[in-house]
Amino acid sequence: MRAAKIDRYGPPEVLRVVDVPEPTCGPDDVVVAVHAASVNPVDYKIRAGSQRGAIRYRLPWTLGLDVSGVVVERGANVTRFSVGDAVYGSPSHKRPGTYAERVAVNASELALKPPGLTHEEAASLPLVGQTAWGCLMPWVERWTEPRVFIQAGAGGVGSFAIQLAKAHGAHVTTTCSPGNAQLVADLGAERVIDYRSVAYDDVLSDMDLVLDALGGEHRHRALRITRRGGVVASIVGGVPAATEKYGPNLGLLAVGGAMVGFWIHGLVRGVRARNVIRSPSGAVLEQITALVERGAIRPVIDTVYPLADIARAHAHIETGHARGKVVIAVN
């Protein structure tokens, strides 16, 4: 079968589509014939080697953390799915590999694909959906009509998070470029800030919940606009920048120190400061499917590339200007 692999860290061109052995189906796995995958920022960070302090793979390795496809084999312990089921999901960072014609995934990390979505649309949702879910759902229902600020609303996580927050009664503010203002408004943002001309921390205050999608200084700026008793959920740990500055091992220590500083800064201000790491969960995907089916969540796709153009897809997402998700059509 074909798969896009890296045998060294580097620019997008290190990705090569080659013939590889078929995956082995473990007792708790299903093998999925991949119809579509998607590209996430973590993928290009892994490919470039900037995450190797935290995520270490034995090269060569197949990347990819989103999948939509059809079950072609199931393990002895699997009862949730049958051969022929259309499924979608996001495997653990320990077992990527969705840039391939087939992939073995733990069945607990999958759900039945929303029937109204194409495979390309479904593949755009799992990782960003679970990330946004982990940031918002532990908190957003604690308040009536919470004031939620979502950074980078036109990105993959941001475009999902706006819809998720809106579906749970939030008043949503976000940042984006002027060219994406209508998109985020259509998704449910009630206030849109042009990050190029306005510093959001100059015009916002007393937010209940902030999703920090930028990291670095933005985590502390987010704390300044959050009311006492509110929450800042950050999804950016800063590993790439720290790795570049200090190397993979010392860089990881620096990131740990920065996270502790973020937590302490929040404690001093009376704000819950949280670093959120996505947890693969078929159960969460089932709840996302319900939101999709009732029209509360819709995929936002920038471009669909064939697997043969995986390097172009990585170059595209690495610009930081994709609207929503970049998707890979595989089969």
C-alpha positions in Angstrom: 0.0 0.0 0.0 1.0 3.7 -0.4 1.9 5.9 2.6 3.6 9.3 3.0 6.6 8.8 5.2 9.6 10.8 6.6 13.0 9.2 7.0 14.5 12.4 8.4 13.3 15.7 9.9 13.2 18.7 7.6 11.1 20.8 5.2 7.9 19.6 3.5 10.0 17.8 0.8 11.2 15.2 3.2 7.7 13.7 2.9 7.7 10.9 0.3 4.9 8.6 -0.9 6.3 5.1 -0.9 5.1 1.5 -0.8 4.9 0.1 2.8 3.7 -3.1 4.4 0.0 -3.5 5.4 -0.8 -2.6 9.0 -1.3 -5.3 11.6 -4.6 -5.4 13.3 -4.3 -5.8 17.1 -7.1 -7.3 19.2 -8.4 -3.9 20.2 -7.9 -2.3 16.7 -9.7 -1.9 13.5 -8.0 -1.5 10.1 -9.5 1.4 8.2 -9.3 1.9 4.5 -8.5 5.6 4.5 -10.6 7.8 2.2 -9.3 11.1 3.7 -7.0 12.5 6.3 -6.1 16.0 7.2 -3.1 18.1 8.1 -2.7 19.8 11.5 -0.1 22.2 12.7 1.3 19.4 15.0 2.0 17.4 11.8 4.4 19.9 10.3 6.0 20.5 13.7 6.7 16.8 14.1 8.0 16.6 10.5 10.4 19.5 11.0 11.7 17.9 14.2 10.7 20.7 16.5 8.5 18.4 18.6 11.1 15.7 19.0 11.8 16.6 22.7 8.2 15.6 23.4 7.2 13.2 20.6 9.9 10.8 19.5 9.5 8.4 16.6 11.8 5.8 15.2 12.3 7.0 11.7 11.1 6.3 9.0 7.6 7.0 10.2 4.2 7.7 8.7 2.5 10.8 10.0 -1.2 11.8 10.1 -3.6 12.2 13.0 -7.0 12.5 11.4 -8.9 9.8 9.4 -12.2 9.0 7.7 -12.7 5.8 6.0 -14.2 2.3 6.0 -13.5 -0.6 8.4 -11.9 -3.5 6.5 -10.8 -5.6 9.4 -11.5 -5.7 13.2 -9.6 -7.2 16.1 -10.9 -10.1 18.3 -12.0 -7.7 21.1 -13.8 -5.2 19.0 -17.6 -5.2 19.1 -18.5 -1.6 18.4 -17.8 -1.7 14.7 -18.3 -4.1 11.8 -16.4 -4.5 8.5 -18.0 -2.0 6.1 -18.7 0.7 8.7 -17.8 4.2 7.7 -15.8 5.7 10.7 -13.8 8.7 11.6 -11.4 9.6 14.3 -8.0 10.8 15.5 -5.5 8.3 16.8 -3.2 8.8 19.6 0.1 10.7 19.0 1.8 7.4 19.9 0.2 5.7 16.8 -0.1 8.2 14.0 -0.2 7.0 10.4 -3.3 8.2 8.6 -1.3 9.5 5.6 -1.7 6.0 4.2 -4.1 3.9 2.2 -4.8 1.8 5.4 -4.2 2.4 9.0 -4.8 0.4 12.2 -6.5 2.4 15.0 -7.6 1.5 18.5 -11.4 1.2 18.2 -12.0 3.3 21.2 -10.6 6.3 19.3 -13.2 6.1 16.5 -16.9 6.7 15.9 -19.3 6.2 13.1 -18.9 8.9 10.5 -21.6 11.5 10.4 -23.8 10.2 7.5 -24.4 13.6 6.0 -20.7 14.4 5.6 -18.2 13.3 2.9 -15.1 11.5 4.0 -13.1 14.7 3.3 -15.5 16.7 5.5 -15.4 14.1 8.3 -11.6 13.9 8.3 -11.4 17.6 9.0 -13.1 17.4 12.3 -11.6 14.9 14.8 -8.4 16.4 16.1 -9.6 20.0 16.1 -12.9 19.0 17.5 -11.5 17.1 20.4 -9.0 19.9 21.1 -11.8 22.5 21.2 -13.9 20.1 23.3 -11.2 19.8 25.9 -10.8 23.6 26.1 -14.5 24.5 26.3 -16.7 21.7 27.5 -15.3 21.3 31.1 -16.2 25.0 31.7 -18.6 26.6 29.2 -21.8 25.1 30.7 -20.9 26.4 34.2 -22.2 29.9 33.3 -25.4 31.3 31.7 -24.5 33.0 28.4 -20.7 33.0 29.1 -18.4 35.5 27.4 -15.9 33.4 25.4 -12.9 34.7 23.5 -11.3 32.5 20.9 -8.0 33.5 19.4 -7.4 32.8 15.6 -11.0 32.1 14.8 -10.5 31.2 11.2 -8.0 28.4 11.9 -8.8 24.8 12.3 -9.4 24.7 16.1 -10.8 28.3 16.2 -13.4 27.7 13.5 -14.6 24.6 15.3 -14.5 26.2 18.8 -16.6 29.2 17.7 -19.4 26.8 16.6 -19.0 24.7 19.7 -19.2 27.6 22.1 -22.2 29.1 20.2 -24.0 25.8 20.4 -23.7 26.0 24.2 -25.1 29.5 24.6 -21.9 31.6 24.6 -21.4 35.1 23.4 -18.3 34.6 21.2 -15.5 37.1 20.4 -12.6 36.2 18.1 -9.7 37.5 16.2 -8.9 37.1 12.5 -7.8 39.1 9.4 -10.3 41.3 7.7 -10.6 38.7 4.8 -11.9 36.1 7.3 -14.3 38.3 9.2 -17.4 37.2 7.4 -16.5 33.5 7.7 -16.1 33.7 11.5 -19.3 35.8 11.8 -21.2 33.1 9.8 -19.8 30.5 12.2 -21.3 32.4 15.2 -18.8 35.0 16.4 -20.7 38.1 17.5 -17.6 40.3 17.8 -14.7 40.1 15.4 -11.4 41.9 16.2 -8.9 42.6 13.4 -5.7 41.4 15.0 -3.6 43.4 12.5 -4.9 46.8 13.7 -6.3 46.2 17.2 -4.6 44.6 20.3 -7.4 42.5 21.8 -6.2 43.1 25.3 -6.8 46.8 24.8 -10.5 46.3 24.1 -11.5 43.2 26.0 -12.0 42.5 29.7 -14.0 40.3 32.1 -14.1 37.3 29.8 -15.4 34.1 31.4 -13.4 31.7 29.2 -10.5 32.2 26.8 -9.1 29.7 24.3 -5.5 30.6 23.7 -4.4 29.2 20.3 -1.2 31.3 19.9 0.8 30.6 23.1 3.9 32.6 24.2 3.1 36.1 25.4 -0.6 35.5 24.4 -1.1 33.2 27.3 -0.4 36.0 29.7 -2.3 38.6 27.7 -5.2 36.2 27.8 -5.0 36.1 31.6 -5.2 39.9 31.7 -8.6 40.0 30.0 -10.2 37.2 32.0 -12.3 37.9 35.1 -11.5 36.4 38.5 -13.0 32.9 38.5 -12.7 32.6 34.8 -10.6 30.2 32.7 -7.8 30.4 30.2 -7.3 27.2 28.2 -4.1 27.1 26.2 -3.4 24.6 23.4 0.1 25.8 22.5 3.0 24.7 24.7 5.8 26.4 22.8 7.9 23.3 22.2 9.0 24.3 18.7 10.4 27.7 19.7 12.0 26.2 22.8 13.5 23.4 20.8 15.0 25.8 18.3 16.5 27.9 21.1 17.7 25.3 23.6 17.6 21.9 21.8 15.1 19.1 22.3 15.8 18.2 25.9 16.5 21.5 27.5 13.8 22.9 25.4 11.3 20.6 26.9 12.4 21.6 30.4 12.0 25.3 29.4 8.5 24.6 28.2 7.7 22.9 31.5 8.9 26.0 33.4 6.8 28.3 31.2 3.7 26.2 31.9 4.3 26.4 35.6 4.8 30.2 35.3 1.5 30.4 33.4 -0.3 28.4 36.1 1.2 30.6 38.9 0.3 33.8 37.0 -3.3 32.6 36.7 -3.4 31.7 40.4 -2.2 35.2 41.4 -5.0 36.7 39.2 -7.7 34.3 40.5 -8.0 32.7 37.0 -7.8 29.0 36.2 -4.8 28.7 33.8 -4.9 25.4 32.0 -2.7 23.7 29.3 -5.0 21.4 27.3 -3.7 18.3 25.5 -6.2 16.6 23.2 -7.4 13.2 24.3 -8.5 10.8 21.6 -12.1 9.6 22.4 -14.7 7.9 20.3 -17.3 8.9 22.9 -16.5 12.6 22.4 -16.7 12.1 18.6 -20.2 10.6 19.0 -21.3 13.8 20.7 -19.7 15.9 17.9 -21.6 13.8 15.4 -24.8 14.7 17.2 -24.0 18.4 16.9 -23.1 17.9 13.2 -26.4 16.2 12.6 -28.5 18.9 14.2 -26.6 21.6 12.2 -24.7 23.2 15.0 -21.3 22.2 13.6 -20.2 22.3 10.0 -16.7 21.5 8.6 -14.6 24.4 7.3 -12.2 23.2 4.6 -9.6 25.4 2.8 -8.2 23.0 0.3 -8.2 19.3 -0.5 -4.9 17.8 -1.9 -4.3 14.3 -3.2 -1.9 12.1 -1.2 0.7 12.6 -3.9 0.8 16.3 -3.0 1.3 15.9 0.7 4.4 18.1 0.7 2.3 20.9 -0.9 -0.4 20.4 1.7 2.2 20.8 4.5 3.7 23.9 2.9 0.2 25.3 2.8 -0.7 24.7 6.4 2.7 26.0 7.5 2.0 29.4 6.2 -0.5 29.8 9.0 -3.1 31.3 6.8 -5.4 28.3 6.0 -9.1 29.0 6.5 -10.2 26.0 8.5 -8.6 22.7 7.5 -6.3 21.4 4.8 -7.5 17.9 3.8 -5.8 14.9 2.1 -7.9 12.7 -0.3 -6.4 9.2 -0.1 -8.8 6.7 -1.7 
